[in-house]
Amino acid sequence: MRKYLNLFDLSQKVNYKNEVLSGLTVAMALVPEAVAFALIAGLSPLTGLYAAFVMGLVTSVLGGRPGMISGATGAVAVVIVSLAKDHGVEYVFAAVILAGILQMSAGFLKLGKLMRLVPQPVIFGFVNGLAVVIFMSQLSAFKTADGSWLTGGSLYVLLGLVVLTMLIIWGLPKISKALPASLVSILVIFGIVVAFDIDTKSVGDIASIKGGFPPFHIPSIPLKLETLVIIFPYSAIVAGVGLIESLLTLNIVDEITETRGRGNKEAVAQGLANVLSGFFSGMGGCAMIGQSLINISSGARARLSGIVASVMLLVFIMFGSSIIEKLPIAALTGLMIMVSIGTFEWASLRTFNRMPKSDILVMVTVTLITAVLHNLALAVLIGVIISALVFAWDNAKRIRARKHIDKNGVKHYEIYGPLFFGSTTVFNDKFDVLNDPDEIVIDFEESRVVDMSAIEALNKITERYQKVGKKVHLKHLSPDCQKLLKNAERIIDVNVMEDPTYKVMVDQV
């Protein structure tokens, strides 16, 4: 239990000033994001703010990646918007609770290791697409309430404040790193707007954030099978999207900090946070790459920053709404644009002439799906599928057979490369059944029998030799291949011309 109560990384010294100031900066940046995502989902702004508080606090204390920030996210908002519209907020709360249970189950089953299957081009595409999404979402600041673009003085003032924010964030670290540049930029812009009484858009123009402590609430829904049928598809998608985005964000933060988080622990924490979010009137969420990068770039490395961000967000809701609602949107917009610039993997552009064309295709596809559809889970899934198919195709062409006849007249086929569903056709073409001598050896020292298709291929080739009265020896089959063949006997007829226990297949050297 002690490891869950430890708020800091034991591996490095904690800079309390950076942690507190970073947390304060993140809290300010969380407000408009949480409100905007709640409105996207067709819910009250407070459901987004409550979700940001609960998600942020629970994952900061119990999560597997210190310094990572969680809260209400656009990915979850897009999934639950139709559920909220068709069935109401109570069903949303229930779906979020069920999604949390699914995420906890994934963590307990240690499915976080599946993230190892996500190739680097997919991660590049995901990050680049997310950078585009963050940037595009800031364009709403340049629009009026009716959706038309700002013009004239209002546009120039807003644009000037945004550019000034970006210049402070870019230039201040070159002069001094005593305070986080993000926090300084927000305070400077706020001070300029107040001092010169500049008429510009503020957080309060989006919606009021005033509220109390998140109320505990059991979702008021019918406890019957039809309800489960309604919410389960949404819960499964929310759980999947949340885990994918959270674990990819964890990997990105790992690379930046050169440390290693714990994916399964993060999955359990994300699940518990969503369960509590549903019970405390929140819309649910997952890790937020934008806010996580703000936190990390401000110098935070421990759990304290996330705790401060969550607690300060609640303080804003309960006691400081009148002040926070006066924060200029320009400052937060400039901050998020700088986050998008920092998020984009610019180094990936230099790999276009160096990476295989298939990897470039995967990266561009994932980027476009993420940026256009805002569907992170779909983008990653398609990227992994394309990568897997390309890998299978490449390996299917790599199977080889070196052939020779020994002094006893026995023909040897030395197989190289994996024998699996994609390579069985090429494998079968290697053999000259009619013209081969009466005895042949198929040597698997440099190969592996991988799946059912490979077993069937062995079955067919030995059957072909058997029909013409010739004998086949399988040599150097690894123990896992032997086990696979033994298990397959229960399903198909394994035509192996050797001892049925398969013990003689492995040469005793």
VOLUM-56706 format. One record per residue (C-alpha): x, y, z; residue number from 1; residue in one letter. Coordinates in steps of 0.5 Angstrom, whole numbers. Layout:
<pts>
X | Y | Z | NUM | A
...
</pts>
This chain:
<pts>
0 | 0 | 0 | 1 | M
6 | 5 | 1 | 2 | R
8 | 5 | -6 | 3 | K
1 | 8 | -8 | 4 | Y
1 | 13 | -2 | 5 | L
8 | 15 | -5 | 6 | N
7 | 22 | -8 | 7 | L
14 | 23 | -11 | 8 | F
19 | 19 | -15 | 9 | D
24 | 16 | -11 | 10 | L
29 | 16 | -16 | 11 | S
30 | 23 | -17 | 12 | Q
30 | 30 | -12 | 13 | K
23 | 33 | -12 | 14 | V
23 | 41 | -14 | 15 | N
17 | 43 | -10 | 16 | Y
17 | 50 | -13 | 17 | K
17 | 47 | -20 | 18 | N
11 | 42 | -18 | 19 | E
7 | 47 | -15 | 20 | V
8 | 53 | -20 | 21 | L
7 | 47 | -26 | 22 | S
1 | 45 | -23 | 23 | G
-2 | 52 | -22 | 24 | L
-1 | 53 | -30 | 25 | T
-4 | 46 | -32 | 26 | V
-10 | 48 | -27 | 27 | A
-11 | 54 | -31 | 28 | M
-10 | 51 | -38 | 29 | A
-15 | 45 | -36 | 30 | L
-21 | 50 | -35 | 31 | V
-23 | 52 | -42 | 32 | P
-21 | 45 | -45 | 33 | E
-26 | 42 | -40 | 34 | A
-31 | 47 | -41 | 35 | V
-31 | 46 | -48 | 36 | A
-30 | 38 | -48 | 37 | F
-37 | 38 | -44 | 38 | A
-40 | 43 | -49 | 39 | L
-38 | 38 | -55 | 40 | I
-41 | 32 | -51 | 41 | A
-48 | 37 | -50 | 42 | G
-47 | 37 | -43 | 43 | L
-46 | 42 | -37 | 44 | S
-39 | 45 | -36 | 45 | P
-39 | 43 | -29 | 46 | L
-39 | 35 | -32 | 47 | T
-33 | 37 | -35 | 48 | G
-30 | 40 | -30 | 49 | L
-32 | 35 | -25 | 50 | Y
-29 | 30 | -29 | 51 | A
-22 | 34 | -30 | 52 | A
-22 | 34 | -22 | 53 | F
-23 | 27 | -21 | 54 | V
-19 | 24 | -26 | 55 | M
-13 | 29 | -25 | 56 | G
-13 | 27 | -17 | 57 | L
-14 | 20 | -18 | 58 | V
-9 | 18 | -23 | 59 | T
-4 | 23 | -20 | 60 | S
-4 | 19 | -14 | 61 | V
-5 | 12 | -16 | 62 | L
-2 | 12 | -24 | 63 | G
4 | 9 | -27 | 64 | G
7 | 16 | -30 | 65 | R
8 | 21 | -25 | 66 | P
8 | 28 | -28 | 67 | G
2 | 26 | -33 | 68 | M
-4 | 30 | -33 | 69 | I
-11 | 27 | -34 | 70 | S
-18 | 30 | -35 | 71 | G
-24 | 31 | -39 | 72 | A
-22 | 30 | -46 | 73 | T
-25 | 31 | -53 | 74 | G
-24 | 24 | -55 | 75 | A
-29 | 21 | -50 | 76 | V
-33 | 27 | -51 | 77 | A
-34 | 25 | -59 | 78 | V
-36 | 18 | -57 | 79 | V
-41 | 20 | -51 | 80 | I
-44 | 26 | -55 | 81 | V
-50 | 21 | -58 | 82 | S
-51 | 17 | -52 | 83 | L
-52 | 24 | -48 | 84 | A
-57 | 26 | -54 | 85 | K
-61 | 20 | -54 | 86 | D
-61 | 18 | -47 | 87 | H
-59 | 23 | -43 | 88 | G
-53 | 25 | -38 | 89 | V
-55 | 19 | -33 | 90 | E
-54 | 14 | -38 | 91 | Y
-47 | 18 | -39 | 92 | V
-45 | 17 | -32 | 93 | F
-47 | 10 | -32 | 94 | A
-43 | 9 | -39 | 95 | A
-37 | 12 | -36 | 96 | V
-37 | 8 | -29 | 97 | I
-37 | 1 | -34 | 98 | L
-32 | 4 | -38 | 99 | A
-28 | 5 | -32 | 100 | G
-29 | -2 | -30 | 101 | I
-27 | -5 | -37 | 102 | L
-20 | -1 | -36 | 103 | Q
-19 | -4 | -29 | 104 | M
-20 | -11 | -32 | 105 | S
-15 | -9 | -37 | 106 | A
-10 | -7 | -32 | 107 | G
-11 | -13 | -28 | 108 | F
-10 | -17 | -34 | 109 | L
-4 | -14 | -35 | 110 | K
-6 | -12 | -42 | 111 | L
-2 | -5 | -42 | 112 | G
4 | -9 | -45 | 113 | K
0 | -10 | -52 | 114 | L
2 | -3 | -53 | 115 | M
9 | -6 | -55 | 116 | R
5 | -8 | -61 | 117 | L
4 | 0 | -63 | 118 | V
10 | 1 | -68 | 119 | P
14 | 8 | -68 | 120 | Q
11 | 10 | -75 | 121 | P
4 | 10 | -71 | 122 | V
6 | 13 | -65 | 123 | I
9 | 19 | -70 | 124 | F
3 | 19 | -74 | 125 | G
-1 | 19 | -67 | 126 | F
3 | 25 | -64 | 127 | V
3 | 29 | -71 | 128 | N
-5 | 28 | -71 | 129 | G
-6 | 30 | -64 | 130 | L
-1 | 37 | -65 | 131 | A
-6 | 38 | -71 | 132 | V
-12 | 37 | -67 | 133 | V
-10 | 42 | -61 | 134 | I
-8 | 47 | -66 | 135 | F
-14 | 47 | -70 | 136 | M
-18 | 47 | -63 | 137 | S
-15 | 54 | -62 | 138 | Q
-18 | 57 | -68 | 139 | L
-25 | 57 | -64 | 140 | S
-22 | 63 | -60 | 141 | A
-22 | 67 | -67 | 142 | F
-30 | 66 | -68 | 143 | K
-36 | 70 | -65 | 144 | T
-41 | 66 | -61 | 145 | A
-45 | 65 | -68 | 146 | D
-39 | 62 | -71 | 147 | G
-37 | 67 | -76 | 148 | S
-29 | 70 | -76 | 149 | W
-27 | 76 | -72 | 150 | L
-26 | 82 | -76 | 151 | T
-23 | 89 | -75 | 152 | G
-20 | 91 | -68 | 153 | G
-22 | 85 | -64 | 154 | S
-19 | 80 | -69 | 155 | L
-12 | 85 | -68 | 156 | Y
-12 | 85 | -61 | 157 | V
-14 | 78 | -60 | 158 | L
-8 | 76 | -65 | 159 | L
-3 | 81 | -62 | 160 | G
-4 | 78 | -55 | 161 | L
-4 | 71 | -57 | 162 | V
3 | 72 | -61 | 163 | V
6 | 76 | -54 | 164 | L
4 | 70 | -50 | 165 | T
8 | 65 | -55 | 166 | M
14 | 70 | -55 | 167 | L
14 | 70 | -48 | 168 | I
14 | 62 | -47 | 169 | I
19 | 62 | -53 | 170 | W
24 | 67 | -50 | 171 | G
23 | 67 | -43 | 172 | L
27 | 60 | -42 | 173 | P
33 | 63 | -45 | 174 | K
33 | 69 | -40 | 175 | I
31 | 65 | -34 | 176 | S
28 | 59 | -32 | 177 | K
26 | 61 | -25 | 178 | A
19 | 61 | -26 | 179 | L
15 | 57 | -31 | 180 | P
14 | 61 | -38 | 181 | A
7 | 58 | -39 | 182 | S
5 | 61 | -32 | 183 | L
9 | 68 | -33 | 184 | V
5 | 69 | -40 | 185 | S
-2 | 68 | -37 | 186 | I
0 | 72 | -31 | 187 | L
3 | 78 | -36 | 188 | V
-3 | 78 | -41 | 189 | I
-8 | 78 | -35 | 190 | F
-4 | 84 | -32 | 191 | G
-4 | 87 | -39 | 192 | I
-12 | 86 | -40 | 193 | V
-14 | 89 | -33 | 194 | V
-9 | 95 | -33 | 195 | A
-11 | 97 | -40 | 196 | F
-18 | 95 | -39 | 197 | D
-18 | 91 | -46 | 198 | I
-24 | 89 | -49 | 199 | D
-22 | 81 | -51 | 200 | T
-25 | 75 | -50 | 201 | K
-25 | 71 | -43 | 202 | S
-26 | 64 | -40 | 203 | V
-33 | 67 | -38 | 204 | G
-35 | 68 | -45 | 205 | D
-35 | 61 | -46 | 206 | I
-39 | 59 | -40 | 207 | A
-39 | 60 | -32 | 208 | S
-35 | 55 | -28 | 209 | I
-38 | 57 | -21 | 210 | K
-40 | 51 | -17 | 211 | G
-39 | 47 | -11 | 212 | G
-36 | 40 | -9 | 213 | F
-37 | 35 | -14 | 214 | P
-44 | 31 | -11 | 215 | P
-44 | 24 | -10 | 216 | F
-49 | 21 | -15 | 217 | H
-51 | 14 | -17 | 218 | I
-54 | 14 | -24 | 219 | P
-61 | 14 | -24 | 220 | S
-62 | 9 | -30 | 221 | I
-66 | 2 | -30 | 222 | P
-63 | -4 | -28 | 223 | L
-64 | -9 | -33 | 224 | K
-61 | -12 | -39 | 225 | L
-63 | -7 | -44 | 226 | E
-60 | -1 | -41 | 227 | T
-53 | -5 | -41 | 228 | L
-54 | -7 | -48 | 229 | V
-55 | 1 | -49 | 230 | I
-49 | 3 | -45 | 231 | I
-44 | -3 | -47 | 232 | F
-42 | -1 | -54 | 233 | P
-40 | 7 | -51 | 234 | Y
-37 | 4 | -45 | 235 | S
-32 | -1 | -49 | 236 | A
-30 | 5 | -54 | 237 | I
-29 | 10 | -48 | 238 | V
-25 | 5 | -45 | 239 | A
-21 | 3 | -51 | 240 | G
-20 | 10 | -53 | 241 | V
-18 | 12 | -46 | 242 | G
-13 | 7 | -45 | 243 | L
-10 | 8 | -52 | 244 | I
-9 | 15 | -51 | 245 | E
-7 | 15 | -44 | 246 | S
-1 | 9 | -45 | 247 | L
1 | 13 | -52 | 248 | L
2 | 19 | -48 | 249 | T
5 | 15 | -42 | 250 | L
10 | 13 | -48 | 251 | N
11 | 20 | -50 | 252 | I
13 | 23 | -43 | 253 | V
17 | 17 | -42 | 254 | D
21 | 19 | -48 | 255 | E
22 | 26 | -46 | 256 | I
24 | 25 | -39 | 257 | T
28 | 19 | -40 | 258 | E
24 | 15 | -35 | 259 | T
20 | 9 | -35 | 260 | R
12 | 9 | -33 | 261 | G
8 | 3 | -31 | 262 | R
3 | 2 | -36 | 263 | G
-2 | -3 | -33 | 264 | N
-2 | 1 | -26 | 265 | K
-4 | 7 | -30 | 266 | E
-9 | 3 | -34 | 267 | A
-12 | 1 | -27 | 268 | V
-12 | 8 | -24 | 269 | A
-15 | 11 | -31 | 270 | Q
-21 | 6 | -29 | 271 | G
-22 | 7 | -22 | 272 | L
-22 | 15 | -24 | 273 | A
-27 | 14 | -29 | 274 | N
-31 | 10 | -24 | 275 | V
-31 | 15 | -19 | 276 | L
-32 | 20 | -24 | 277 | S
-38 | 17 | -26 | 278 | G
-41 | 17 | -19 | 279 | F
-39 | 24 | -18 | 280 | F
-42 | 27 | -24 | 281 | S
-37 | 27 | -29 | 282 | G
-36 | 26 | -36 | 283 | M
-30 | 21 | -35 | 284 | G
-24 | 22 | -39 | 285 | G
-17 | 20 | -40 | 286 | C
-9 | 22 | -40 | 287 | A
-9 | 29 | -44 | 288 | M
-2 | 30 | -48 | 289 | I
-3 | 37 | -48 | 290 | G
-3 | 39 | -41 | 291 | Q
2 | 33 | -40 | 292 | S
7 | 37 | -44 | 293 | L
5 | 43 | -41 | 294 | I
7 | 40 | -34 | 295 | N
13 | 37 | -36 | 296 | I
16 | 43 | -40 | 297 | S
15 | 47 | -34 | 298 | S
19 | 42 | -30 | 299 | G
15 | 38 | -26 | 300 | A
17 | 31 | -26 | 301 | R
13 | 28 | -19 | 302 | A
6 | 27 | -17 | 303 | R
5 | 33 | -13 | 304 | L
4 | 37 | -20 | 305 | S
-2 | 33 | -22 | 306 | G
-5 | 34 | -15 | 307 | I
-4 | 41 | -14 | 308 | V
-7 | 42 | -21 | 309 | A
-13 | 38 | -19 | 310 | S
-14 | 41 | -12 | 311 | V
-13 | 48 | -15 | 312 | M
-18 | 47 | -21 | 313 | L
-23 | 45 | -15 | 314 | L
-21 | 51 | -12 | 315 | V
-23 | 55 | -18 | 316 | F
-30 | 52 | -19 | 317 | I
-32 | 53 | -11 | 318 | M
-28 | 60 | -9 | 319 | F
-25 | 63 | -15 | 320 | G
-29 | 63 | -21 | 321 | S
-30 | 70 | -21 | 322 | S
-23 | 71 | -22 | 323 | I
-22 | 65 | -27 | 324 | I
-27 | 67 | -31 | 325 | E
-24 | 74 | -33 | 326 | K
-17 | 70 | -36 | 327 | L
-16 | 72 | -43 | 328 | P
-18 | 67 | -48 | 329 | I
-12 | 69 | -52 | 330 | A
-7 | 67 | -46 | 331 | A
-9 | 60 | -46 | 332 | L
-10 | 60 | -54 | 333 | T
-3 | 62 | -55 | 334 | G
0 | 57 | -49 | 335 | L
-4 | 51 | -53 | 336 | M
-1 | 53 | -60 | 337 | I
6 | 53 | -57 | 338 | M
4 | 46 | -54 | 339 | V
2 | 44 | -61 | 340 | S
8 | 46 | -64 | 341 | I
12 | 43 | -59 | 342 | G
8 | 36 | -59 | 343 | T
9 | 35 | -67 | 344 | F
15 | 31 | -68 | 345 | E
19 | 35 | -73 | 346 | W
24 | 30 | -74 | 347 | A
19 | 25 | -77 | 348 | S
19 | 30 | -83 | 349 | L
26 | 29 | -84 | 350 | R
25 | 21 | -85 | 351 | T
21 | 21 | -91 | 352 | F
27 | 20 | -95 | 353 | N
30 | 15 | -90 | 354 | R
24 | 11 | -88 | 355 | M
21 | 5 | -92 | 356 | P
15 | 7 | -96 | 357 | K
10 | 3 | -92 | 358 | S
12 | 6 | -85 | 359 | D
11 | 13 | -89 | 360 | I
4 | 11 | -91 | 361 | L
3 | 9 | -84 | 362 | V
5 | 15 | -81 | 363 | M
1 | 20 | -86 | 364 | V
-5 | 15 | -85 | 365 | T
-5 | 16 | -78 | 366 | V
-4 | 23 | -78 | 367 | T
-10 | 24 | -83 | 368 | L
-15 | 20 | -79 | 369 | I
-13 | 23 | -72 | 370 | T
-13 | 30 | -75 | 371 | A
-19 | 30 | -79 | 372 | V
-24 | 25 | -76 | 373 | L
-21 | 26 | -69 | 374 | H
-22 | 19 | -67 | 375 | N
-15 | 17 | -64 | 376 | L
-17 | 10 | -63 | 377 | A
-19 | 8 | -70 | 378 | L
-13 | 12 | -72 | 379 | A
-8 | 7 | -68 | 380 | V
-12 | 1 | -70 | 381 | L
-12 | 2 | -77 | 382 | I
-4 | 4 | -77 | 383 | G
-3 | -2 | -73 | 384 | V
-7 | -7 | -78 | 385 | I
-3 | -4 | -84 | 386 | I
4 | -5 | -80 | 387 | S
2 | -12 | -79 | 388 | A
0 | -13 | -86 | 389 | L
6 | -10 | -89 | 390 | V
10 | -14 | -84 | 391 | F
7 | -21 | -86 | 392 | A
8 | -19 | -93 | 393 | W
15 | -18 | -92 | 394 | D
16 | -24 | -88 | 395 | N
12 | -28 | -93 | 396 | A
17 | -27 | -98 | 397 | K
23 | -28 | -94 | 398 | R
22 | -36 | -93 | 399 | I
28 | -39 | -97 | 400 | R
30 | -47 | -98 | 401 | A
37 | -49 | -99 | 402 | R
38 | -55 | -103 | 403 | K
43 | -61 | -103 | 404 | H
43 | -68 | -104 | 405 | I
48 | -72 | -99 | 406 | D
53 | -78 | -100 | 407 | K
47 | -83 | -98 | 408 | N
42 | -80 | -104 | 409 | G
38 | -76 | -99 | 410 | V
36 | -69 | -101 | 411 | K
36 | -64 | -96 | 412 | H
31 | -58 | -96 | 413 | Y
34 | -53 | -91 | 414 | E
29 | -48 | -89 | 415 | I
30 | -40 | -87 | 416 | Y
25 | -36 | -85 | 417 | G
18 | -36 | -81 | 418 | P
13 | -41 | -84 | 419 | L
6 | -38 | -83 | 420 | F
0 | -37 | -86 | 421 | F
3 | -31 | -91 | 422 | G
9 | -36 | -93 | 423 | S
6 | -43 | -94 | 424 | T
5 | -42 | -102 | 425 | T
12 | -40 | -103 | 426 | V
14 | -46 | -98 | 427 | F
10 | -51 | -102 | 428 | N
13 | -48 | -109 | 429 | D
20 | -50 | -106 | 430 | K
19 | -58 | -107 | 431 | F
20 | -62 | -113 | 432 | D
16 | -68 | -110 | 433 | V
16 | -72 | -117 | 434 | L
23 | -71 | -118 | 435 | N
26 | -72 | -111 | 436 | D
29 | -78 | -109 | 437 | P
26 | -83 | -104 | 438 | D
28 | -80 | -98 | 439 | E
28 | -72 | -96 | 440 | I
30 | -68 | -90 | 441 | V
26 | -62 | -88 | 442 | I
31 | -58 | -84 | 443 | D
28 | -52 | -79 | 444 | F
34 | -50 | -76 | 445 | E
33 | -43 | -78 | 446 | E
26 | -43 | -79 | 447 | S
19 | -44 | -74 | 448 | R
13 | -47 | -75 | 449 | V
8 | -41 | -73 | 450 | V
1 | -42 | -74 | 451 | D
-5 | -47 | -76 | 452 | M
-4 | -45 | -83 | 453 | S
4 | -47 | -83 | 454 | A
2 | -54 | -80 | 455 | I
-3 | -55 | -85 | 456 | E
2 | -54 | -90 | 457 | A
7 | -59 | -87 | 458 | L
1 | -64 | -87 | 459 | N
0 | -63 | -95 | 460 | K
7 | -63 | -97 | 461 | I
8 | -70 | -93 | 462 | T
2 | -72 | -96 | 463 | E
4 | -71 | -103 | 464 | R
11 | -75 | -101 | 465 | Y
7 | -80 | -98 | 466 | Q
2 | -81 | -104 | 467 | K
8 | -83 | -109 | 468 | V
12 | -87 | -103 | 469 | G
17 | -83 | -101 | 470 | K
19 | -81 | -94 | 471 | K
20 | -75 | -90 | 472 | V
24 | -73 | -84 | 473 | H
23 | -66 | -80 | 474 | L
29 | -64 | -77 | 475 | K
31 | -59 | -72 | 476 | H
24 | -57 | -70 | 477 | L
24 | -53 | -64 | 478 | S
20 | -55 | -57 | 479 | P
15 | -50 | -59 | 480 | D
14 | -52 | -66 | 481 | C
13 | -60 | -63 | 482 | Q
8 | -58 | -58 | 483 | K
4 | -54 | -64 | 484 | L
4 | -60 | -68 | 485 | L
2 | -65 | -62 | 486 | K
-4 | -60 | -60 | 487 | N
-6 | -60 | -68 | 488 | A
-7 | -67 | -68 | 489 | E
-13 | -66 | -64 | 490 | R
-16 | -62 | -70 | 491 | I
-13 | -64 | -77 | 492 | I
-9 | -70 | -79 | 493 | D
-1 | -69 | -78 | 494 | V
2 | -73 | -84 | 495 | N
9 | -73 | -81 | 496 | V
13 | -79 | -83 | 497 | M
17 | -80 | -77 | 498 | E
16 | -83 | -70 | 499 | D
9 | -80 | -67 | 500 | P
12 | -77 | -61 | 501 | T
16 | -73 | -65 | 502 | Y
22 | -74 | -61 | 503 | K
26 | -76 | -67 | 504 | V
25 | -69 | -70 | 505 | M
30 | -66 | -66 | 506 | V
38 | -68 | -67 | 507 | D
41 | -69 | -61 | 508 | Q
48 | -66 | -62 | 509 | V
</pts>
